[in-house]
Amino acid sequence: MDLILWRHAQAEDTAPSDAARQLTAQGRKQAQAVAKWLRHRLGADALILASPTARTVQTVESLTDQYRTVDSIGPGATPEAVLAAARWPEGIARTVVIVGHQPTLGLVVSQLVAGEAAQWSIKKGAVWWLASRERNEAPNGSSARAHVRAVLSPDLA
């Protein structure tokens, strides 16, 4: 399975609630640039799951209107909740895109790539594309369970 973790693009600092924070003009540009890059690489069968916050919904809508919001991957979600939503490593679909938040996405990436949860930073609007290992073996005896297919910052899209 392929797991694509997409951090929401730049959002305003203040709003009536955290969930209501909207993308800034720069954030809309970031989301559109990454969406254009993803659009040419995602298969039609990719399943897209987004946190229910305004900023994640606006980020994913730059790509498609075919997505589901999932409360369990909202702000403050655990890495386990994100992996459960995607049904990692078997997959709810062959490719699952999760549009979510820091620090959760950084924790997921570090756990899957390095074998332990650590505070890895993911830039606003960036994408980490991971693939599950064919066999549950990782190099050097680590407990890593994925390899990195691509990492994209919005300013490079």
Backbone as CSV, one residue per row, in Angstrom:
resi,resn,N_x,N_y,N_z,CA_x,CA_y,CA_z,C_x,C_y,C_z
1,MET,0.835,-1.182,0.000,0.000,0.000,0.000,0.871,1.233,0.000
2,ASP,0.376,2.289,-0.625,1.016,3.595,-0.573,0.222,4.477,0.390
3,LEU,0.948,5.166,1.253,0.344,6.083,2.214,0.945,7.462,1.968
4,ILE,0.097,8.403,1.606,0.536,9.762,1.333,0.030,10.648,2.459
5,LEU,0.966,11.279,3.148,0.641,12.167,4.263,0.840,13.597,3.792
6,TRP,-0.227,14.385,3.805,-0.214,15.749,3.288,-0.603,16.691,4.419
7,ARG,0.342,17.499,4.852,0.035,18.478,5.894,-0.734,19.632,5.262
8,HIS,-1.747,20.115,5.968,-2.519,21.247,5.449,-1.591,22.410,5.143
9,ALA,-1.991,23.219,4.190,-1.200,24.381,3.787,-1.310,25.487,4.845
10,GLN,-0.573,26.571,4.626,-0.510,27.675,5.583,-1.910,28.230,5.878
11,ALA,-2.197,28.373,7.150,-3.507,28.856,7.588,-3.341,30.120,8.422
12,GLU,-4.436,30.860,8.518,-4.428,32.067,9.341,-4.161,31.683,10.794
13,ASP,-3.591,32.639,11.535,-3.236,32.368,12.929,-4.416,32.424,13.880
14,THR,-5.403,33.245,13.560,-6.537,33.408,14.466,-7.853,33.206,13.735
15,ALA,-8.799,32.713,14.475,-10.164,32.476,13.977,-11.029,32.250,15.214
16,PRO,-12.350,32.233,15.056,-13.216,31.986,16.219,-12.889,30.683,16.954
17,SER,-12.365,29.688,16.212,-11.927,28.429,16.822,-10.789,27.870,15.981
18,ASP,-10.028,26.966,16.557,-8.942,26.343,15.806,-9.481,25.638,14.564
19,ALA,-10.594,24.956,14.694,-11.167,24.208,13.572,-11.622,25.117,12.435
20,ALA,-11.887,26.386,12.727,-12.391,27.318,11.723,-11.285,28.056,10.977
21,ARG,-10.027,27.852,11.351,-8.935,28.567,10.694,-8.910,28.272,9.195
22,GLN,-8.862,29.323,8.388,-8.886,29.232,6.924,-7.471,29.309,6.360
23,LEU,-7.292,28.844,5.130,-6.017,29.008,4.453,-5.792,30.479,4.124
24,THR,-4.547,30.890,4.181,-4.168,32.230,3.734,-4.045,32.201,2.212
25,ALA,-3.810,33.363,1.602,-3.580,33.409,0.155,-2.367,32.554,-0.201
26,GLN,-1.311,32.648,0.605,-0.125,31.820,0.383,-0.471,30.341,0.546
27,GLY,-1.294,30.015,1.533,-1.719,28.639,1.738,-2.498,28.082,0.557
28,ARG,-3.352,28.886,-0.041,-4.095,28.435,-1.225,-3.134,28.138,-2.380
29,LYS,-2.106,28.974,-2.543,-1.103,28.731,-3.587,-0.333,27.440,-3.305
30,GLN,0.033,27.232,-2.038,0.740,26.007,-1.666,-0.109,24.774,-1.981
31,ALA,-1.364,24.816,-1.564,-2.255,23.675,-1.782,-2.449,23.400,-3.266
32,GLN,-2.612,24.451,-4.056,-2.805,24.269,-5.499,-1.566,23.679,-6.169
33,ALA,-0.381,24.126,-5.743,0.857,23.609,-6.339,1.031,22.121,-6.039
34,VAL,0.814,21.731,-4.784,0.966,20.325,-4.418,-0.144,19.488,-5.052
35,ALA,-1.356,20.023,-5.111,-2.460,19.299,-5.746,-2.156,19.020,-7.213
36,LYS,-1.580,19.982,-7.899,-1.219,19.789,-9.313,-0.211,18.651,-9.437
37,TRP,0.783,18.627,-8.545,1.789,17.561,-8.560,1.135,16.201,-8.278
38,LEU,0.272,16.143,-7.269,-0.388,14.888,-6.914,-1.328,14.411,-8.015
39,ARG,-2.061,15.323,-8.610,-3.070,14.981,-9.619,-2.477,14.121,-10.733
40,HIS,-1.238,14.378,-11.098,-0.590,13.640,-12.191,0.000,12.307,-11.735
41,ARG,-0.085,12.025,-10.435,0.546,10.815,-9.913,-0.420,9.862,-9.207
42,LEU,-1.563,10.366,-8.813,-2.538,9.528,-8.101,-3.404,8.759,-9.080
43,GLY,-3.648,7.506,-8.758,-4.594,6.729,-9.546,-6.022,7.123,-9.197
44,ALA,-6.935,6.778,-10.062,-8.350,7.111,-9.856,-8.917,6.410,-8.628
45,ASP,-8.272,5.323,-8.195,-8.770,4.558,-7.061,-8.209,5.012,-5.717
46,ALA,-7.425,6.091,-5.691,-6.871,6.588,-4.422,-8.008,7.039,-3.513
47,LEU,-7.895,6.698,-2.244,-8.877,7.109,-1.241,-8.285,8.273,-0.460
48,ILE,-9.041,9.352,-0.333,-8.537,10.554,0.320,-9.347,10.821,1.579
49,LEU,-8.626,10.899,2.709,-9.234,11.142,4.012,-8.669,12.446,4.563
50,ALA,-9.534,13.304,5.075,-9.095,14.597,5.597,-9.642,14.826,6.990
51,SER,-8.856,15.514,7.773,-9.324,16.030,9.057,-10.503,16.959,8.763
52,PRO,-11.448,17.088,9.681,-12.618,17.926,9.416,-12.405,19.435,9.600
53,THR,-11.180,19.891,9.845,-10.962,21.328,10.031,-11.056,22.065,8.692
54,ALA,-11.370,23.350,8.771,-11.515,24.162,7.551,-10.236,24.153,6.723
55,ARG,-9.070,24.271,7.357,-7.816,24.356,6.617,-7.464,23.064,5.897
56,THR,-7.803,21.908,6.476,-7.517,20.652,5.781,-8.513,20.433,4.647
57,VAL,-9.757,20.786,4.872,-10.768,20.669,3.819,-10.407,21.572,2.642
58,GLN,-9.991,22.797,2.914,-9.597,23.696,1.832,-8.364,23.171,1.108
59,THR,-7.432,22.568,1.838,-6.244,21.985,1.211,-6.640,20.856,0.268
60,VAL,-7.439,19.920,0.732,-7.815,18.773,-0.100,-8.709,19.186,-1.261
61,GLU,-9.533,20.197,-1.076,-10.413,20.620,-2.168,-9.653,21.265,-3.319
62,SER,-8.399,21.619,-3.101,-7.574,22.081,-4.217,-7.243,20.917,-5.154
63,LEU,-7.375,19.695,-4.652,-7.113,18.481,-5.427,-8.387,17.873,-5.992
64,THR,-9.403,17.734,-5.151,-10.609,17.006,-5.558,-11.761,17.299,-4.601
65,ASP,-12.958,16.963,-5.057,-14.110,17.010,-4.150,-14.504,15.589,-3.727
66,GLN,-13.693,14.623,-4.099,-13.932,13.223,-3.765,-13.049,12.823,-2.577
67,TYR,-13.504,13.129,-1.379,-12.764,12.816,-0.160,-13.761,12.608,0.963
68,ARG,-13.262,12.058,2.063,-14.081,11.885,3.269,-13.402,12.600,4.419
69,THR,-14.175,13.249,5.269,-13.596,13.785,6.495,-13.719,12.712,7.575
70,VAL,-12.687,12.653,8.419,-12.610,11.641,9.464,-12.230,12.347,10.761
71,ASP,-13.148,12.370,11.710,-12.906,13.056,12.980,-11.667,12.556,13.706
72,SER,-11.398,11.266,13.612,-10.301,10.679,14.392,-8.911,11.110,13.924
73,ILE,-8.803,11.789,12.769,-7.494,12.262,12.305,-7.366,13.780,12.423
74,GLY,-8.246,14.390,13.206,-8.219,15.833,13.422,-7.052,16.259,14.300
75,PRO,-7.004,17.542,14.656,-5.912,18.046,15.501,-5.792,17.230,16.792
76,GLY,-4.550,16.928,17.143,-4.308,16.160,18.362,-4.460,14.667,18.198
77,ALA,-4.715,14.198,16.978,-4.862,12.756,16.748,-3.567,12.026,17.082
78,THR,-3.698,10.782,17.423,-2.524,9.953,17.665,-2.046,9.354,16.338
79,PRO,-0.778,8.991,16.270,-0.317,8.282,15.073,-1.117,6.995,14.830
80,GLU,-1.471,6.331,15.896,-2.262,5.094,15.772,-3.620,5.348,15.114
81,ALA,-4.229,6.483,15.418,-5.520,6.817,14.812,-5.383,7.045,13.311
82,VAL,-4.300,7.701,12.904,-4.054,7.932,11.473,-3.835,6.593,10.763
83,LEU,-3.007,5.742,11.342,-2.731,4.446,10.725,-3.983,3.567,10.692
84,ALA,-4.808,3.659,11.722,-6.066,2.890,11.740,-7.021,3.397,10.662
85,ALA,-7.103,4.704,10.470,-7.991,5.263,9.444,-7.586,4.781,8.053
86,ALA,-6.277,4.650,7.826,-5.773,4.182,6.533,-5.751,2.661,6.432
87,ARG,-5.935,2.005,7.589,-5.802,0.544,7.723,-4.415,0.072,7.297
88,TRP,-3.424,0.816,7.727,-2.024,0.480,7.466,-1.662,-0.834,8.131
89,PRO,-0.932,-1.736,7.508,-0.275,-1.636,6.209,-1.039,-2.306,5.072
90,GLU,-2.146,-2.997,5.384,-2.900,-3.658,4.317,-3.602,-2.636,3.431
91,GLY,-4.153,-1.604,4.049,-4.770,-0.514,3.310,-6.250,-0.665,3.097
92,ILE,-6.969,0.405,3.357,-8.383,0.500,3.028,-8.531,0.637,1.510
93,ALA,-7.439,1.052,0.865,-7.320,1.150,-0.592,-5.840,0.979,-0.924
94,ARG,-5.532,0.780,-2.192,-4.127,0.611,-2.598,-3.319,1.862,-2.283
95,THR,-3.926,3.048,-2.481,-3.294,4.315,-2.133,-4.252,5.099,-1.257
96,VAL,-3.764,5.545,-0.103,-4.550,6.346,0.823,-3.813,7.661,1.051
97,VAL,-4.532,8.753,0.876,-4.002,10.086,1.147,-4.648,10.568,2.435
98,ILE,-3.820,10.977,3.389,-4.299,11.544,4.646,-3.926,13.024,4.651
99,VAL,-4.897,13.898,4.787,-4.639,15.338,4.891,-4.861,15.705,6.345
100,GLY,-3.762,16.075,7.018,-3.850,16.267,8.457,-2.921,17.322,8.996
101,HIS,-2.477,17.090,10.232,-1.832,18.111,11.051,-0.510,17.641,11.653
102,GLN,0.276,18.623,12.041,1.445,18.421,12.883,0.978,18.533,14.324
103,PRO,1.599,17.874,15.257,2.779,17.019,15.101,2.457,15.586,14.709
104,THR,1.182,15.273,14.567,0.781,13.884,14.301,1.446,13.308,13.065
105,LEU,1.407,14.032,11.942,1.958,13.473,10.709,3.458,13.214,10.833
106,GLY,4.182,14.096,11.502,5.611,13.871,11.721,5.868,12.635,12.557
107,LEU,5.028,12.408,13.546,5.153,11.205,14.379,4.895,9.944,13.558
108,VAL,3.906,9.989,12.678,3.600,8.836,11.822,4.787,8.530,10.914
109,VAL,5.316,9.570,10.253,6.440,9.371,9.335,7.642,8.778,10.070
110,SER,7.989,9.352,11.213,9.165,8.848,11.936,8.959,7.412,12.393
111,GLN,7.765,7.090,12.834,7.479,5.722,13.287,7.604,4.728,12.145
112,LEU,7.075,5.074,10.981,7.099,4.141,9.863,8.457,4.058,9.177
113,VAL,9.175,5.176,9.117,10.446,5.205,8.394,11.625,4.838,9.291
114,ALA,11.653,5.393,10.493,12.800,5.180,11.379,12.547,4.112,12.439
115,GLY,11.301,3.695,12.587,11.005,2.635,13.527,10.662,3.095,14.926
116,GLU,10.625,4.402,15.147,10.213,4.913,16.451,9.609,6.302,16.291
117,ALA,8.625,6.600,17.113,7.962,7.901,17.051,8.906,8.979,17.572
118,ALA,9.094,10.007,16.766,9.937,11.144,17.137,9.305,12.397,16.545
119,GLN,9.702,13.535,17.048,9.131,14.813,16.621,9.751,15.266,15.297
120,TRP,9.343,14.666,14.190,9.818,15.090,12.878,8.925,16.217,12.393
121,SER,9.540,17.225,11.830,8.805,18.380,11.340,8.420,18.183,9.872
122,ILE,7.181,18.447,9.562,6.707,18.438,8.181,6.230,19.853,7.865
123,LYS,6.788,20.434,6.830,6.470,21.804,6.438,5.003,21.913,6.034
124,LYS,4.404,23.078,6.277,3.018,23.311,5.874,2.861,23.107,4.372
125,GLY,1.882,22.304,4.013,1.604,22.013,2.611,2.420,20.883,2.024
126,ALA,3.375,20.329,2.760,4.272,19.296,2.232,3.620,17.915,2.213
127,VAL,4.190,17.059,1.382,3.723,15.685,1.217,4.869,14.718,1.487
128,TRP,4.567,13.666,2.227,5.452,12.500,2.375,4.704,11.320,1.774
129,TRP,5.298,10.669,0.782,4.693,9.511,0.115,5.478,8.287,0.558
130,LEU,4.814,7.412,1.297,5.431,6.209,1.847,4.816,4.971,1.215
131,ALA,5.589,3.901,1.174,5.075,2.623,0.695,5.425,1.555,1.717
132,SER,4.485,0.660,1.961,4.750,-0.418,2.911,5.774,-1.374,2.302
133,ARG,6.571,-1.959,3.170,7.578,-2.917,2.714,6.885,-4.199,2.291
134,GLU,7.427,-4.829,1.262,6.862,-6.091,0.776,6.832,-7.140,1.870
135,ARG,7.938,-7.232,2.569,8.021,-8.145,3.694,8.222,-7.283,4.916
136,ASN,7.850,-7.767,6.050,7.969,-6.979,7.281,9.406,-6.933,7.784
137,GLU,10.347,-6.790,6.870,11.750,-6.714,7.241,12.267,-5.324,6.942
138,ALA,13.036,-4.806,7.838,13.635,-3.490,7.662,15.147,-3.630,7.742
139,PRO,15.868,-2.719,7.104,17.322,-2.803,7.143,17.867,-2.624,8.559
140,ASN,19.006,-3.246,8.817,19.733,-3.096,10.082,18.930,-3.493,11.311
141,GLY,17.939,-4.349,11.148,17.169,-4.825,12.287,16.244,-3.794,12.912
142,SER,16.044,-2.649,12.275,15.140,-1.641,12.849,13.704,-2.101,12.674
143,SER,12.794,-1.396,13.314,11.377,-1.758,13.184,10.670,-0.863,12.170
144,ALA,11.428,-0.232,11.290,10.824,0.593,10.240,9.930,-0.287,9.370
145,ARG,8.802,0.263,8.967,7.848,-0.534,8.205,7.522,0.058,6.848
146,ALA,8.216,1.123,6.455,7.912,1.772,5.180,9.184,2.309,4.564
147,HIS,9.120,2.520,3.265,10.202,3.242,2.616,9.604,4.498,1.969
148,VAL,10.450,5.472,1.789,10.017,6.766,1.267,10.053,6.725,-0.251
149,ARG,8.928,7.033,-0.866,8.859,7.121,-2.334,9.116,8.551,-2.786
150,ALA,8.613,9.540,-2.015,8.806,10.945,-2.381,8.525,11.828,-1.179
151,VAL,9.206,12.958,-1.161,8.919,14.027,-0.208,8.886,15.304,-1.034
152,LEU,7.836,16.090,-0.870,7.689,17.304,-1.678,7.274,18.466,-0.806
153,SER,8.038,19.517,-0.904,7.700,20.782,-0.257,6.908,21.608,-1.262
154,PRO,5.926,22.392,-0.816,5.104,23.131,-1.773,5.887,24.097,-2.653
155,ASP,7.010,24.607,-2.167,7.786,25.541,-2.988,8.559,24.841,-4.100
156,LEU,8.581,23.514,-4.106,9.236,22.753,-5.170,8.246,22.119,-6.124
157,ALA,6.970,22.206,-5.816,5.944,21.561,-6.662,5.756,22.304,-7.972
